Amino acid sequence: MKNSNILKYKRRFDVKLPNRQWPDRKIDSAPVWCSVDLRDGNQALAVPMNIDQKLKLFKTLIEIGFKEIEVGFPAASETEYKFIRKIIDEGLVPEDVSLQVLTQSREHLIRKTFDALKGCKNAIVHLYNSTSALQRKVTFKMSREEIIEIARKGATLVKELADEAEKNGSHIRMEYSPESFSDTELDFALEICEAVKEIWKPTPQNKLIINLPETVQYNPPNIYADQIEWVSTNISDRDCVEISLHTHNDRGTGVASTELGIMAGADRVEGTLFGNGERTGNLDIVTVALNMFAEGVDPQLNFSNLPEIRAIYEECTGMKVPPRQPYAGDLVFTAFSGSHQDAIKKGMDMMRKDGVKEWEVPYLLIDPTDIGCSYEAIIRINSQSGKGGVAYVLENDFGFDIPSAMRQQVGDYVNGRADALGKELQPTEIFDIFSQEFIKCESPIKLESYKIASDENKPEGDPNKILITAKLRVNGEERMFSASGNGPINALVMAFASKGIKDFKLVDYRSHAIGKGSATKSAAYICLESLEDGKKVWGIGIDSNIESAGLKGLICAYNRSRK
């Protein structure tokens, strides 16, 4: 890119809207949603969907809750026509769902479109012709008046055929798009919409849908919002008109354009699942709907099993949802950063312990389980991760509630291994690394067996003391250790002292159960502090017997202090 090339471009619009209202408005209710996956999305595929694929996706859209679905351009291909006939003839269209079909403002295309709709109970005929100054100059070489005449002729024929269809039991609504609206002079866009409205004669009970497409994103989203508010406030008989949005994503702001457009007065939104569409794509309806959901506004669409919806979408279209796609991508709820992981774990712990009802977890916009995702992928471990992330995985996947004072040691060790291996660690790999270092460290000392003295053989003097006799393998050689103490762990510490190898003090011990029922085990966490340099080292013991777990934890910590 050469800086001199910038002279080829210019800002296209500055809308004069001195009393603009949209910046102070909020989205507090769902718009009318119309999926255009089966038409606009389909035409953007390298290999368009066949009838079976379109049918599977159509049924999914109905399950999600779409009441208006653009099912095709029936005059464009035989597959489009046959699909529409199939779902009508086989009674696959619910009574509360309207089929939308697209047609250019050309007589033979309009007639073929109505042929495809015969027997349909509720339909929307979407008529369009391009209106921008650029299209008038380059593509059509026509004046404003000639472009308006194209729209008038098409609207007249649609009205005539719709009236005939009404007599045969079909209810037909009309939608008109001044295609390339985003690059059309506002006064001309209004003029051509008024011309169509005059022919259609809408009422509050039978509104004309005026679709104002951001066919190409020439302008920032705030300009598109200005355009929408300008038309919404200047068009006559506003209560007889439904203002509809259809944004693309050339500037990467399709979602922003739609959200600001709703604030600017739009009643209706067209888009696709995950933003599939021409060039950089259409609006991603999933993102807008779940953005509303994240603010406590019911989007009136059901994405409670988003992974399944994504799988069907990928199967039918052959497209792949990127890993960073909002809400739906593999990595959108995943934190690798140590500080993020720590904050997430603390938020999850607080909600679980305090019974907090409102979602309050740092770095997570919504609860992944609300859209059918699990917590398993929230925290993933690589060299950038921290103590909180490792602790979360060990607790969430394996039941280890690592003491907060121990997490730094565990995190540093596991992350160091990830760095050395140069890869992300899967949960099982994390556990194996953790287990080998903090549980199975059996050198130089290994516990072979031990006995706690029976009541009649307890040491004389203090009845609260117990006597332990332990068989330990020290540097490969079996040795017997025996001493008394306030409990099994204290007694074994005293036994170490009696052998002259106690160069530490025990500064922390805690335990908890892992598992349930007969499979329950005890995890004991022991921290030893060196008498020489004050260094603290942790070890863990696991056993079905709580006493054995404590003794194993002590020996593990001792062995780790020898490294």
C-alpha positions as CSV (number, residue, x, y, z in Angstrom):
1,M,0.0,0.0,0.0
2,K,1.4,3.4,-1.1
3,N,0.4,6.5,0.8
4,S,0.0,8.3,-2.5
5,N,-2.8,5.9,-3.4
6,I,-4.9,7.5,-0.6
7,L,-5.9,10.2,-3.1
8,K,-8.1,7.7,-4.9
9,Y,-10.5,7.6,-1.9
10,K,-12.8,10.1,-0.3
11,R,-15.4,10.3,2.5
12,R,-18.8,9.6,0.9
13,F,-21.3,10.9,3.3
14,D,-21.9,13.5,6.0
15,V,-25.5,13.3,7.1
16,K,-27.0,16.6,8.4
17,L,-29.0,15.5,11.5
18,P,-28.8,18.3,14.0
19,N,-31.3,16.7,16.3
20,R,-30.1,13.1,16.2
21,Q,-31.6,11.0,18.9
22,W,-30.0,7.5,18.5
23,P,-26.9,8.1,20.6
24,D,-29.0,8.4,23.7
25,R,-31.2,5.3,23.1
26,K,-30.7,1.8,24.3
27,I,-31.8,-1.5,22.8
28,D,-34.4,-2.8,25.2
29,S,-36.4,-5.2,23.0
30,A,-35.7,-7.6,20.2
31,P,-36.3,-6.5,16.6
32,V,-38.1,-8.7,14.0
33,W,-35.4,-11.1,12.9
34,C,-35.2,-12.4,9.3
35,S,-32.6,-15.1,8.4
36,V,-31.2,-14.8,4.9
37,D,-28.9,-17.9,5.3
38,L,-30.8,-19.8,2.6
39,R,-30.6,-17.0,0.0
40,D,-27.9,-14.4,0.6
41,G,-25.7,-16.8,2.6
42,N,-26.2,-19.6,0.1
43,Q,-25.3,-17.5,-2.9
44,A,-22.0,-16.6,-1.3
45,L,-20.9,-20.3,-1.1
46,A,-18.4,-21.7,-3.5
47,V,-20.7,-24.8,-3.7
48,P,-24.3,-23.7,-3.0
49,M,-26.4,-26.0,-0.7
50,N,-28.4,-28.7,-2.3
51,I,-32.1,-29.3,-1.4
52,D,-31.4,-31.7,1.5
53,Q,-28.8,-29.3,3.0
54,K,-31.1,-26.3,2.7
55,L,-33.9,-28.3,4.3
56,K,-31.8,-29.3,7.3
57,L,-30.7,-25.7,7.8
58,F,-34.3,-24.5,7.3
59,K,-35.5,-26.7,10.1
60,T,-32.7,-25.5,12.4
61,L,-33.7,-21.9,11.7
62,I,-37.2,-22.7,12.7
63,E,-36.0,-24.4,15.9
64,I,-34.0,-21.3,16.8
65,G,-37.1,-19.2,16.5
66,F,-37.0,-17.3,13.3
67,K,-40.5,-16.3,12.1
68,E,-39.3,-14.8,8.8
69,I,-36.9,-16.8,6.6
70,E,-35.7,-15.8,3.2
71,V,-35.7,-19.1,1.5
72,G,-34.3,-18.3,-1.9
73,F,-34.4,-16.4,-5.2
74,P,-36.8,-18.7,-7.0
75,A,-36.2,-17.2,-10.4
76,A,-32.4,-17.6,-10.1
77,S,-32.1,-21.4,-10.4
78,E,-34.2,-24.6,-10.5
79,T,-32.8,-25.8,-7.2
80,E,-34.1,-22.6,-5.5
81,Y,-37.5,-23.0,-7.1
82,K,-37.7,-26.8,-6.3
83,F,-36.7,-26.2,-2.6
84,I,-39.5,-23.6,-2.1
85,R,-42.0,-25.9,-3.8
86,K,-40.9,-28.8,-1.6
87,I,-41.4,-27.1,1.8
88,I,-44.8,-25.7,0.7
89,D,-46.1,-28.8,-0.9
90,E,-45.0,-31.1,2.0
91,G,-46.4,-28.8,4.6
92,L,-43.0,-28.1,6.2
93,V,-43.7,-24.4,6.9
94,P,-45.2,-23.6,10.4
95,E,-48.3,-21.4,10.3
96,D,-46.5,-18.6,12.2
97,V,-43.5,-18.5,9.8
98,S,-43.4,-16.3,6.7
99,L,-41.3,-17.4,3.7
100,Q,-39.4,-14.5,2.2
101,V,-38.3,-14.6,-1.5
102,L,-36.2,-12.2,-3.4
103,T,-36.7,-10.8,-6.9
104,Q,-35.3,-8.1,-9.0
105,S,-37.8,-5.6,-10.4
106,R,-38.3,-7.4,-13.7
107,E,-41.6,-8.8,-14.9
108,H,-40.6,-12.4,-15.8
109,L,-38.7,-12.8,-12.5
110,I,-41.6,-11.5,-10.4
111,R,-44.1,-13.8,-12.1
112,K,-41.7,-16.8,-11.6
113,T,-41.4,-15.8,-7.9
114,F,-45.2,-15.8,-7.4
115,D,-45.4,-19.2,-9.2
116,A,-43.0,-20.6,-6.6
117,L,-45.2,-19.3,-3.7
118,K,-48.5,-20.8,-4.8
119,G,-50.2,-22.4,-1.7
120,C,-48.0,-20.6,0.8
121,K,-50.0,-19.2,3.7
122,N,-47.7,-16.3,4.6
123,A,-45.1,-14.9,2.3
124,I,-42.9,-11.8,1.9
125,V,-42.0,-10.8,-1.6
126,H,-38.7,-8.9,-1.5
127,L,-38.4,-6.6,-4.5
128,Y,-35.2,-4.6,-5.1
129,N,-33.4,-2.5,-7.6
130,S,-30.2,-0.6,-7.2
131,T,-30.3,3.1,-6.5
132,S,-26.9,4.5,-5.8
133,A,-25.3,7.3,-7.9
134,L,-22.4,4.9,-8.7
135,Q,-24.7,2.2,-9.9
136,R,-26.8,4.6,-11.9
137,K,-23.7,5.9,-13.6
138,V,-21.7,2.7,-14.1
139,T,-24.2,-0.2,-14.3
140,F,-27.4,1.2,-15.6
141,K,-26.6,4.5,-17.1
142,M,-30.0,5.8,-16.1
143,S,-31.4,8.9,-14.5
144,R,-33.1,9.1,-11.1
145,E,-36.5,9.1,-12.9
146,E,-35.7,6.0,-14.9
147,I,-34.6,4.1,-11.7
148,I,-37.8,5.2,-9.9
149,E,-39.8,3.9,-12.9
150,I,-38.2,0.5,-12.5
151,A,-39.3,0.4,-8.9
152,R,-42.8,1.5,-9.7
153,K,-43.3,-1.1,-12.4
154,G,-42.1,-3.9,-10.2
155,A,-44.2,-2.7,-7.2
156,T,-47.3,-2.4,-9.4
157,L,-47.0,-6.0,-10.6
158,V,-46.2,-7.3,-7.1
159,K,-49.4,-5.6,-5.9
160,E,-51.5,-7.1,-8.6
161,L,-50.2,-10.6,-8.1
162,A,-50.4,-10.3,-4.3
163,D,-54.1,-9.3,-4.6
164,E,-54.7,-12.4,-6.8
165,A,-52.8,-14.6,-4.3
166,E,-54.9,-13.2,-1.4
167,K,-58.1,-14.5,-3.2
168,N,-56.5,-18.0,-3.1
169,G,-55.7,-17.9,0.6
170,S,-52.2,-16.6,0.6
171,H,-51.2,-13.6,2.6
172,I,-48.5,-11.6,0.8
173,R,-46.5,-8.9,2.3
174,M,-44.1,-6.7,0.4
175,E,-40.6,-5.7,1.1
176,Y,-38.7,-3.1,-1.0
177,S,-35.0,-2.5,-1.0
178,P,-33.3,0.5,-2.6
179,E,-30.3,-1.8,-3.1
180,S,-26.9,0.0,-2.4
181,F,-28.8,2.3,0.0
182,S,-25.6,2.9,1.9
183,D,-24.3,4.8,-1.1
184,T,-27.5,6.5,-2.2
185,E,-28.4,10.1,-1.7
186,L,-30.9,10.3,1.2
187,D,-33.4,12.4,-0.6
188,F,-33.4,10.0,-3.6
189,A,-33.7,6.9,-1.3
190,L,-36.7,8.6,0.4
191,E,-38.2,9.5,-2.9
192,I,-38.1,6.0,-4.4
193,C,-39.4,4.4,-1.2
194,E,-42.3,6.9,-1.1
195,A,-43.1,6.0,-4.8
196,V,-43.3,2.3,-3.9
197,K,-45.3,3.0,-0.8
198,E,-47.8,5.0,-2.8
199,I,-48.4,1.9,-5.0
200,W,-48.5,-0.6,-2.2
201,K,-50.8,1.5,0.1
202,P,-49.7,-0.1,3.4
203,T,-51.7,0.2,6.6
204,P,-50.7,-0.3,10.2
205,Q,-52.1,-3.8,9.9
206,N,-50.3,-4.6,6.7
207,K,-47.1,-2.7,6.7
208,L,-44.6,-2.2,3.9
209,I,-41.1,-3.4,4.8
210,I,-38.6,-0.8,3.8
211,N,-35.2,-2.5,3.8
212,L,-32.3,-0.1,3.9
213,P,-29.3,-2.3,3.1
214,E,-25.7,-1.4,3.9
215,T,-24.9,-3.2,0.7
216,V,-21.3,-2.1,0.9
217,Q,-19.9,-0.5,4.0
218,Y,-18.7,2.8,2.6
219,N,-19.2,4.6,5.8
220,P,-18.6,4.2,9.6
221,P,-21.5,2.7,11.6
222,N,-22.5,6.1,13.1
223,I,-23.1,7.4,9.6
224,Y,-25.3,4.4,8.8
225,A,-27.2,5.1,12.0
226,D,-27.7,8.7,10.9
227,Q,-29.0,7.5,7.5
228,I,-31.5,5.1,9.2
229,E,-32.7,7.8,11.6
230,W,-33.1,10.3,8.8
231,V,-35.3,8.0,6.7
232,S,-37.2,6.8,9.8
233,T,-38.1,10.3,10.8
234,N,-38.7,11.7,7.3
235,I,-40.8,9.0,5.7
236,S,-44.5,9.5,5.6
237,D,-47.0,7.3,7.4
238,R,-44.3,5.9,9.7
239,D,-46.8,3.6,11.4
240,C,-47.5,1.9,8.1
241,V,-43.8,1.1,7.5
242,E,-41.4,-1.4,9.0
243,I,-37.8,-0.2,8.7
244,S,-35.5,-3.1,8.1
245,L,-31.7,-3.4,8.2
246,H,-29.4,-5.5,6.1
247,T,-25.7,-4.9,6.8
248,H,-22.6,-6.3,5.3
249,N,-19.2,-6.4,6.9
250,D,-16.7,-4.7,4.5
251,R,-15.3,-2.5,7.3
252,G,-15.7,-5.2,9.9
253,T,-18.5,-3.2,11.6
254,G,-21.6,-5.1,10.5
255,V,-22.6,-5.8,14.1
256,A,-22.0,-2.2,15.2
257,S,-24.0,-0.9,12.2
258,T,-26.9,-3.1,13.1
259,E,-26.9,-2.2,16.8
260,L,-26.7,1.5,16.1
261,G,-29.3,1.1,13.3
262,I,-31.7,-0.4,15.8
263,M,-31.1,2.5,18.2
264,A,-31.8,4.8,15.2
265,G,-35.3,3.4,14.8
266,A,-35.1,0.2,12.8
267,D,-37.8,-2.4,13.6
268,R,-36.3,-5.4,11.8
269,V,-33.0,-7.0,11.1
270,E,-31.8,-9.3,8.3
271,G,-28.7,-11.4,8.7
272,T,-27.2,-14.9,8.8
273,L,-25.8,-17.3,11.3
274,F,-22.2,-16.5,12.0
275,G,-22.2,-13.8,9.3
276,N,-21.9,-15.9,6.2
277,G,-22.4,-13.8,3.0
278,E,-20.8,-12.1,0.0
279,R,-17.3,-10.7,0.4
280,T,-16.6,-10.2,4.1
281,G,-20.1,-11.5,4.9
282,N,-23.5,-10.4,6.2
283,L,-24.5,-9.4,9.7
284,D,-23.9,-12.2,12.2
285,I,-27.3,-12.5,13.9
286,V,-25.9,-14.8,16.6
287,T,-23.6,-12.0,17.8
288,V,-26.2,-9.3,17.9
289,A,-28.8,-11.5,19.6
290,L,-26.3,-12.7,22.3
291,N,-25.1,-9.2,22.8
292,M,-28.6,-8.3,23.7
293,F,-28.8,-11.4,25.9
294,A,-25.6,-10.3,27.7
295,E,-27.4,-7.1,28.7
296,G,-30.5,-8.9,30.0
297,V,-32.7,-8.3,26.9
298,D,-34.5,-11.3,25.6
299,P,-33.5,-11.7,21.9
300,Q,-36.5,-14.0,21.2
301,L,-34.1,-16.5,19.5
302,N,-32.9,-19.7,21.1
303,F,-29.2,-20.3,21.1
304,S,-29.1,-22.5,24.2
305,N,-27.3,-25.2,22.2
306,L,-25.0,-23.1,20.1
307,P,-22.4,-25.9,19.5
308,E,-25.1,-28.0,17.8
309,I,-26.3,-25.1,15.7
310,R,-22.7,-24.4,14.6
311,A,-22.2,-28.1,13.7
312,I,-25.3,-28.1,11.5
313,Y,-24.3,-24.8,9.9
314,E,-20.8,-26.1,9.1
315,E,-22.2,-29.4,7.8
316,C,-24.8,-27.7,5.5
317,T,-22.6,-24.8,4.2
318,G,-19.1,-26.3,4.2
319,M,-18.0,-23.2,6.0
320,K,-16.0,-23.2,9.2
321,V,-16.6,-20.9,12.2
322,P,-13.3,-19.2,13.1
323,P,-11.9,-20.0,16.6
324,R,-12.2,-16.3,17.6
325,Q,-15.8,-15.8,16.3
326,P,-17.8,-14.1,19.1
327,Y,-19.7,-16.6,21.3
328,A,-19.3,-19.5,18.8
329,G,-15.6,-20.0,18.2
330,D,-13.5,-22.7,20.0
331,L,-11.4,-20.1,21.8
332,V,-13.9,-17.4,22.7
333,F,-14.3,-18.4,26.4
334,T,-10.6,-19.5,26.7
335,A,-8.0,-17.7,28.8
336,F,-4.3,-18.5,28.4
337,S,-3.1,-15.5,30.3
338,G,-2.1,-16.2,33.9
339,S,-3.7,-13.0,35.3
340,H,-6.9,-13.6,33.4
341,Q,-7.1,-17.2,34.6
342,D,-6.6,-16.2,38.2
343,A,-9.4,-13.6,38.0
344,I,-11.8,-16.1,36.3
345,K,-11.1,-18.8,38.9
346,K,-11.8,-16.3,41.7
347,G,-15.0,-15.2,40.1
348,M,-16.2,-18.7,39.6
349,D,-15.3,-19.6,43.2
350,M,-17.1,-16.5,44.5
351,M,-20.3,-17.3,42.6
352,R,-20.2,-20.9,43.7
353,K,-19.5,-20.2,47.4
354,D,-21.7,-17.1,47.8
355,G,-24.6,-18.2,45.7
356,V,-24.4,-15.0,43.6
357,K,-27.2,-14.9,41.0
358,E,-26.0,-12.2,38.7
359,W,-23.1,-13.2,36.4
360,E,-20.0,-11.7,37.9
361,V,-16.9,-13.5,36.4
362,P,-14.1,-11.3,35.1
363,Y,-13.2,-11.7,31.4
364,L,-16.3,-13.8,30.6
365,L,-19.2,-11.8,29.1
366,I,-21.8,-14.5,29.6
367,D,-22.0,-17.9,31.3
368,P,-20.8,-20.4,28.6
369,T,-23.4,-22.9,29.9
370,D,-26.2,-20.6,28.9
371,I,-25.4,-21.3,25.2
372,G,-24.6,-25.0,25.6
373,C,-20.8,-24.7,26.2
374,S,-19.0,-26.4,29.0
375,Y,-16.5,-24.9,31.5
376,E,-13.8,-27.3,30.4
377,A,-12.4,-25.0,27.7
378,I,-12.4,-21.8,29.7
379,I,-8.9,-22.1,31.0
380,R,-6.2,-23.7,28.9
381,I,-2.5,-23.9,29.8
382,N,0.6,-22.8,27.9
383,S,3.8,-21.0,28.8
384,Q,1.8,-17.8,29.3
385,S,-0.5,-19.2,31.9
386,G,-0.4,-18.7,35.6
387,K,-1.0,-20.4,38.9
388,G,-4.7,-19.7,38.9
389,G,-5.2,-21.4,35.5
390,V,-3.4,-24.5,36.5
391,A,-5.3,-24.6,39.8
392,Y,-8.6,-24.2,38.0
393,V,-7.9,-27.1,35.6
394,L,-6.8,-29.4,38.5
395,E,-9.9,-28.6,40.5
396,N,-12.4,-28.5,37.7
397,D,-11.2,-31.6,35.9
398,F,-9.6,-33.7,38.6
399,G,-11.0,-32.5,42.0
400,F,-7.8,-31.0,43.5
401,D,-8.5,-27.9,45.6
402,I,-4.9,-26.7,45.6
403,P,-4.2,-24.4,48.7
404,S,-3.6,-20.8,47.6
405,A,-0.2,-20.8,49.2
406,M,0.8,-23.8,47.0
407,R,-0.5,-22.6,43.7
408,Q,2.6,-20.6,42.8
409,Q,4.8,-23.7,43.0
410,V,2.4,-25.8,41.0
411,G,1.8,-23.1,38.4
412,D,5.5,-22.3,38.0
413,Y,6.4,-26.0,37.5
414,V,3.6,-26.9,35.1
415,N,4.0,-23.7,33.0
416,G,7.8,-24.3,32.9
417,R,7.1,-27.7,31.4
418,A,4.7,-26.1,28.9
419,D,7.4,-23.6,27.9
420,A,10.0,-26.4,27.6
421,L,7.7,-28.4,25.4
422,G,6.7,-25.4,23.4
423,K,3.0,-26.2,23.2
424,E,-0.4,-26.0,24.9
425,L,-1.0,-28.7,27.5
426,Q,-4.2,-30.7,27.6
427,P,-5.8,-31.4,30.9
428,T,-4.5,-34.9,31.1
429,E,-1.0,-33.7,30.3
430,I,-1.3,-31.1,33.1
431,F,-2.4,-33.7,35.6
432,D,0.4,-36.1,34.6
433,I,3.1,-33.4,35.0
434,F,1.5,-32.3,38.3
435,S,1.2,-35.9,39.6
436,Q,4.7,-36.9,38.8
437,E,6.2,-33.9,40.6
438,F,3.8,-33.3,43.5
439,I,2.3,-36.7,44.3
440,K,4.6,-39.5,43.0
441,C,8.0,-38.0,44.1
442,E,9.3,-41.2,45.8
443,S,13.0,-40.6,46.1
444,P,15.1,-40.7,48.2
445,I,12.4,-42.0,50.6
446,K,9.4,-44.2,49.9
447,L,6.8,-45.3,52.4
448,E,6.5,-49.1,52.3
449,S,4.2,-49.7,55.3
450,Y,3.4,-48.5,58.7
451,K,1.6,-49.4,61.9
452,I,-0.1,-47.3,64.5
453,A,0.1,-48.8,68.0
454,S,-3.1,-50.2,69.5
455,D,-4.5,-48.6,72.6
456,E,-2.7,-50.9,75.1
457,N,0.6,-50.3,73.4
458,K,0.4,-46.5,73.4
459,P,3.3,-44.6,74.9
460,E,3.1,-44.0,78.6
461,G,2.6,-40.6,80.0
462,D,0.5,-38.6,77.5
463,P,-2.6,-40.6,76.5
464,N,-3.1,-38.3,73.5
465,K,0.1,-39.4,71.8
466,I,0.4,-42.3,69.4
467,L,3.3,-44.5,68.4
468,I,4.1,-45.1,64.7
469,T,6.4,-47.7,63.3
470,A,7.1,-47.2,59.6
471,K,9.0,-49.3,57.1
472,L,10.7,-46.8,54.7
473,R,12.9,-47.4,51.7
474,V,15.7,-44.9,51.9
475,N,18.0,-44.6,48.9
476,G,16.9,-48.2,48.0
477,E,17.5,-49.6,51.4
478,E,14.7,-50.7,53.8
479,R,14.9,-49.0,57.2
480,M,12.5,-48.9,60.2
481,F,11.5,-45.6,61.8
482,S,9.6,-45.4,65.1
483,A,8.5,-42.5,67.3
484,S,5.6,-41.1,69.1
485,G,3.7,-37.9,68.5
486,N,0.4,-36.0,68.7
487,G,-0.8,-37.8,65.5
488,P,0.6,-40.0,62.7
489,I,2.2,-37.1,60.8
490,N,3.8,-35.6,63.9
491,A,5.0,-39.0,65.0
492,L,6.7,-39.6,61.6
493,V,8.3,-36.1,61.9
494,M,9.6,-37.2,65.3
495,A,10.9,-40.4,63.7
496,F,12.8,-38.4,61.1
497,A,14.3,-36.4,64.0
498,S,15.4,-39.5,65.8
499,K,17.3,-40.5,62.7
500,G,19.0,-37.1,62.4
501,I,17.3,-36.2,59.0
502,K,14.8,-33.6,60.3
503,D,16.1,-30.3,58.8
504,F,12.7,-28.8,58.4
505,K,9.6,-27.7,60.2
506,L,6.0,-28.6,59.1
507,V,4.2,-25.3,58.6
508,D,1.0,-26.3,56.8
509,Y,-1.3,-29.3,56.5
510,R,-4.8,-29.6,55.0
511,S,-6.8,-32.2,53.4
512,H,-10.1,-32.8,51.5
513,A,-12.0,-35.6,49.8
514,I,-11.8,-36.4,46.1
515,G,-14.6,-38.4,44.5
516,K,-17.8,-39.8,46.0
517,G,-19.1,-43.0,47.6
518,S,-16.8,-46.0,47.7
519,A,-14.4,-44.3,45.3
520,T,-13.7,-41.4,47.6
521,K,-10.0,-40.7,48.4
522,S,-8.3,-38.2,50.6
523,A,-5.8,-35.6,49.3
524,A,-3.4,-34.3,51.9
525,Y,-1.3,-31.2,51.3
526,I,1.9,-30.8,53.3
527,C,4.2,-27.8,53.4
528,L,7.7,-28.1,54.9
529,E,10.0,-25.1,55.6
530,S,13.8,-25.5,55.5
531,L,15.5,-24.7,58.8
532,E,18.5,-23.6,56.8
533,D,17.2,-21.0,54.3
534,G,13.4,-20.9,55.0
535,K,12.5,-22.3,51.6
536,K,9.0,-23.8,51.6
537,V,8.2,-26.9,49.6
538,W,4.9,-28.6,49.1
539,G,3.9,-32.3,48.6
540,I,0.7,-34.2,48.2
541,G,-0.4,-37.6,49.4
542,I,-3.4,-39.5,47.9
543,D,-5.0,-42.5,49.6
544,S,-8.3,-43.9,50.5
545,N,-7.1,-43.7,54.2
546,I,-6.7,-40.1,55.5
547,E,-3.8,-41.1,57.8
548,S,-1.9,-42.7,54.9
549,A,-2.6,-39.7,52.6
550,G,-1.0,-37.4,55.2
551,L,2.1,-39.6,55.7
552,K,2.6,-39.9,51.9
553,G,2.2,-36.1,51.6
554,L,4.9,-35.5,54.2
555,I,7.3,-37.9,52.5
556,C,6.6,-36.3,49.1
557,A,7.3,-32.8,50.4
558,Y,10.5,-34.1,52.1
559,N,11.7,-35.7,48.8
560,R,10.9,-32.5,46.8
561,S,13.0,-30.5,49.3
562,R,16.0,-32.7,48.4
563,K,15.9,-31.6,44.8
